Amino acid sequence: MSECVIPTLTSLEVVASKSVLPGSWKADLSNLKTLDLTLPVTELLRRTTSRLPQDVIDALVKGRDAEEEGSRAFNTLNDMVRNINLSDGQVTPLCQDTGSIIFWVRHPYGLSQRAAKKQIREAVVQATKNVWLRPNCVESLSGKNSGNNMDPFHEHHPAIHFEEWDRPEIEVAVMQKGGGCENVGAQYRLPDAAIGAGRDIKGVRKCIIDAVVKAQGQGCSPGILGVAIGGDRVTGYEKSKELILRKLNTANPDPKMDAFEKELTNDLNTLGIGPMGYGGNTTALGVHVEEMYRHPASFYVSISYMCWSSRRGTMTIKTNGEPSFD
């Protein structure tokens, strides 16, 4: 009989006590030119690499409890919960592959994107020195590792997306996208005769099911899928990754897409692939879909697959200068 592990995270007070930020740290948003994001982004990375979001934990526990106790699927999901407790308690990475690092920065008018990019890159270097991130940035042809997660010439890694908004606070979201789940992402061009998919919602459904079947357990299932319908080859993939930032079990603002997501998640969990491909009832934790406009001649379905270790986090610097982490 397997012991049913209870997810027991350290308190937020304990998390804060280990922060790299001084207890009195505040940002001065009245002077964005002097703002330094290095320390708060370093703290965001420390938390993200070791502490799984509560909505993902709840979904994993729900999936485990839906499996037959003592089965391979139950034991695998149970070990995932055990790993969650260990990494949180010891502030160590949830997975040895800390992934490609992707940021989304939303900020008010006046912030220097050039300065912020330099500060975020320095935070990644520091997190790598602290072994919260594994050096994952290598030269493509030679395989030579930069050793600090930096693309030294073209600044393609870490990937940083900026957006100016009309709100006074600053929001920095980060995703650690593991290589295994990245490898099973897919992009379809419809119509696709090979899978019988036309340019409609039924065709989109066939694409998503086909991608999950081909992935099997290689994306470290149970996975979370971000799906962009439309756009072009670049914007579709970008949007599909951004969709993974959405919390599980939050409603899609489009009622038709919301119903589609729920139905599809249920259908994917009938495939029998299960956690890590070992079989079982829990293949997908959720599916997030958004429709984009497209060129009349093109119809793409871009699918990003996120592993069970869905390391994402958001830091918000509020108008009073205090940072909050979610």
N, C-alpha and C positions, 0 to 999 in steps of 0.2 A: 504494500500500500504506500503510495507516494504521499509525502507530507505536502499539504496545500499551503504554499507560501503566501503570507499576507504582505502586501506592499506597505512598507513602513518607512516613509521618508523622514529625514531629519526636519526639525521645525524651521520655519523661516528665520527665526532668531538665530539658530545655529548657522544657517546658510549665510546670514548677514555678518555673523561674527568672523567668518573666514574671508570676507570680502577684501579685495585689493584696494578698495576705495576707503579713504579715511572716513571715520564716522561722521564728521562734520562737512563732508564734501557736498558742495552745491555748485551748479553752473550759473554763470551770469548771462542770462539770455538777453539782457539789455544791450550787451556788446558782443555780438556774434563773431566779430573779427578776432577776439581774443579767446574764444572758446576752444578748449582742447578736449577732444573726445577719446584720447588714447586710453586713459584709465577706465572710464565707464565701459568702453567697448571691450577692454581686456576682461573686466568683470563679467560682462555678458557672455563672453566665450567660456570663461571658467564655469559658469552655471550651465550653459547649454551643453557642454561636452559631457557633463556628469549627471545631470538631473533631467529625467524625461518628463514632458508635460503631463499633467494629471489626466487630461482627456485621453491620451494615448495609453496610459497605465490602465485606466478604467476599461478601455476597449480590449486590451490584452487579457485582463482578468475575466471580463465577460466571455471572451473567446475560450479561455481555458476552462471555465466552468461549464461551457457548452460541449466540451469533449468528454469522452468516457474516461473516468478516473483510472489512472494507471496506464493509459494508452500512450503511444509514442507522441501523439499530438499534445495530450495533456502534459506529459513530462517536459516536452520542449517549451511550451508556453510557461510552465511552472519555473523552468530554469531561467527564462527571460525575466520573470518577476524577481527571482533571486538575484539576478545580475543587476536589476534596477536598484535593489536595496544596497548591494555592495558598492556600486559605483557612486551612488549618492552619499553614502556614509563615509567613504574614503576619498571623495572628490577625485576620482579617476575616470578616464574615458569609458563610456558605456560600451564602446566597441573599439577594437584595436585600429580599425579604419576610421579615422575621424573625418574623412571625406574631403571633397572640394568645398571651399568656404564661399558662400554666396551671401551678400548683404543687400538689403533694401533700405535706403535712407530717405526719409521724408522730413522736410525742413522748411522753415519760413524763409521769406526773402531776406537776403543779407548774409547767409552762411556761405563761406568760400568752399565750394566743392573740391577745389584743388587741395586746400589745406586739410579738409576732412578726409579726403582719400589718403593723404600721407599719414594722418593720425591713425586711421583704421588699419592701414598696412603695418604700422609700427605695433599696434595692439596684437595683430596676428603673429608677428615675429616674437613678441614677448610671450604670448600663449604657447608658442612652439617651444621656446626655451624652458618654460615651466612644465613641459610634457603634458599639457592639456590638449595639444594638437600634435599629431604625427606629421613629420615632414612628408607631404604628399605631392609636392610640385616638382616634376621632373621634365627635363628637356625631351621633347618628343622622340627625336631620332636616336640620340645617344643613350637616353635613359638616365642621364646624369642628374642627380638630385641637388637642388639648390640649397637644401639643408635648413631652410627657414620658412618654407611655404610661400616664397616670393618668386614671381616671374620677374627677373631683374631687368628685362629689356622692354617688354611691351605692356607690362602691368595687366595681364589678362587674369592673373590669379593673385589674390582673391578677386572674385567678380563683385563689383560694387555698382548698384543701380541707384541713381539719385532721382528724386522727384520733389520739386518745390510745390508746397501747398499753402493754403491761406489760413492755416491754423498756427498759433504761436508756439506750440511745443515741438520738440524734435523726437522723431521715432526712428529707431534703428532695429531692424529685424535681421536675423541671421539664420541660415540653414547649413548644417553640415551634411553634405550629400555624398554618401558612401559610393565607392566605385562599383560595387556589386549591383546595387539597385540602379545606378546610372546606366550600366551595361544593358539592362533589360527594358529601358525606355524605348519608345517606338514612335515612328511617324508614318502615317498612311496617306496616300493620295487617292482620293475617290473620284470616279468609281474604281473599285478593285475587284477584278474578275476572279482572282485567286481565292478570295474568301466570300465572294458573292455580295459585296457591300456597295450599295448605291449611295447617292448624295442625299441622304435623309437620316432621321434619327435611328432607324433600324440599321442602317449602314454603320453609323457611329458605334452602336452597341456591338456589332460584329467585330469591329476593330478592337474595342476594349477587351472583349472576351478572348479574341485571338492573341492579343499581347500577353494576357495573363497566362493563357495556356502554354504559350511558347516560353514564358519565363519559368514556369514551374516553381521550384523553390529557390532558383538562382538569385533572385532579388532579395533574399532573406525575408521571405514572407512570414507572417501576414503583412501585406503591403498596404500603402495608402496611395491612391492614384489621383494625380492632377491631370485633367483632360481639357485641352483647348480645341474647340471646334472652329475652324476657319483661321483667319490671319494668313501670314506667309510662313515660310519654313523657319524663320528666325523668331518672329514675334509669337508664333504659336508655341514653340518650345519654351520661350521665356515665360509666357503666361501660365503654361502647364506647371512649371516649377513654383511660381508664385502662389498658385492655388493650394499647394501643399501646406502653406502657412496657415490656412484656415483651420480652426479647431474642429475636431470631429464632432458630429451630432449638432452642428450649427446649421440652421436652415439656409438653403440657397435662396437668395432674394427672388429668383424666378420660380414660381410655384411648379411649372412644368418640369424644369430642370431638377428641382428638389425631389419630385416624385420619381424622376428618372434615376437620380443618384441612389435613392433608397432601394428601388426595385433592382437595380444593377448590383448593388452590394450584396443583396440577398441571393441573387442568381450566381454571382461569383463564388459564394460560399457553398454552392452545391457541386462545385467542380471536383471536390475530393482531393485537391492539391495539398491543402493544409499548411501548417507552419513548417518552414524550411523544406517544403516538398515531401514531408513524411506522411502525408495523408491526414484527413480530418475535416472538420467542419469550418475551420477558420482560415480562409485563404486571403481575405481582404478585410481591413479594418474600416475602410471608407473610400468613397469615390467623390471627387469634387470636380464639377464640370462647369465650363463657361463658354458661351457662344460669342465669337468675334465676327466682325465683318471681314469680307474676303474679296479678292478679285474674281470677277465672274468666271474666268477660265480655270481657277484653281479651287480645290476643296481639300484642305488638309485636316487631319485629326492627329494632334500631337499629344503624346502620352508620356508623362513623367511618373516613374515608379519610385516610391520612397519605402525603405525597409522598415521593419518593426521598430528599429532604434531611430525613431523619427526625431532627430535632434534639431529643434527649432526654438528660438527664443526671441523676445522683443523687449527692448529697453525704451522707455519713454522718459524724456527729461521734461518735467512739467514746468509751467510758467514760473513757479517759485524756485526753480533750479534743482529741485530734488529728483533723483532718478528712481524709477520703479521698474521692476522686472517681471515679465510674465512668460 
